[in-house]
């Protein structure tokens, strides 16, 4: 583990106003750095991510993945008031979406904490972005299912899970989400092993995907496995407005409502990012 990686992550997270509880900070950063070390090692023989300087890779893949964390905290019922990645009605015309008022904390919960085992399904996880990064960040609070069809990447994901000793609450499904598929969390692991627990339909907080598909086809894929009221979060770059416009052409046929858009920039490059939050309507 390189001290320079820790410095890059610490600075980037500070600029994004993202941090776990102070007592968990060092352990979380160590896990992320160990993950990155394994990524670099495996990338010598498998094309997991594009070659780039360390600072760029850590920003583009790891820090970008962690921008989902404040949203997960809020959607689980707790507001992370320190986060600068907030719902916005600013920015380009096509992305001016008024967010719903923040959900108040549930009585009896301590501010800054969320109930254990909020569930995430990561569709087209690739090398684990964002699902495995989020699991590394707060493993005790998330149940994560990584859906990835490419077997070399599946092997890498399982290796990282074992290496980081992420026991329970995470599994890899070596499959592709196809139109009409239902309940990927219940699918039988085709290689005869699961990394912990089951995640039945309706138990997850949200489904997410990063650079897997355009908005409209992704929502079509996710519709059968998203219960009424469930969330799909699309992680998009500068073409978010264009994709959103295409989805709106057939919005009347979609079972989803665009609930909010969170617009921000990555901490070093300033590259634009958008988290588009869709909620499944009742049937």
ABEGO torsion letter per residue (X at the ends): XBAAAAAAAAAAAAAAGBBBBAAAAAAAAAAAAAAAAAAAAAAAABBABBBBBAAAAAAAAAAAAAAAAAAAAAAAGBBBAABABBBBABEBAAABBBBBBBBBBBBGBBBGBBBBGBBBBBBGAEAGOAAAAAAAABAAABBBBBBBABAAAAAAAAAAAAAAGBBEGBBBBBBBBBBGBBGAAABBBAAGBBAEEBBBBGABABBBBBGABBAAAAAAAAAAABBBGBBBBBBBBAAAAAAAAAAAAAAAABABBBABBBBBBBAAAGBBBBBBBBBBBBX
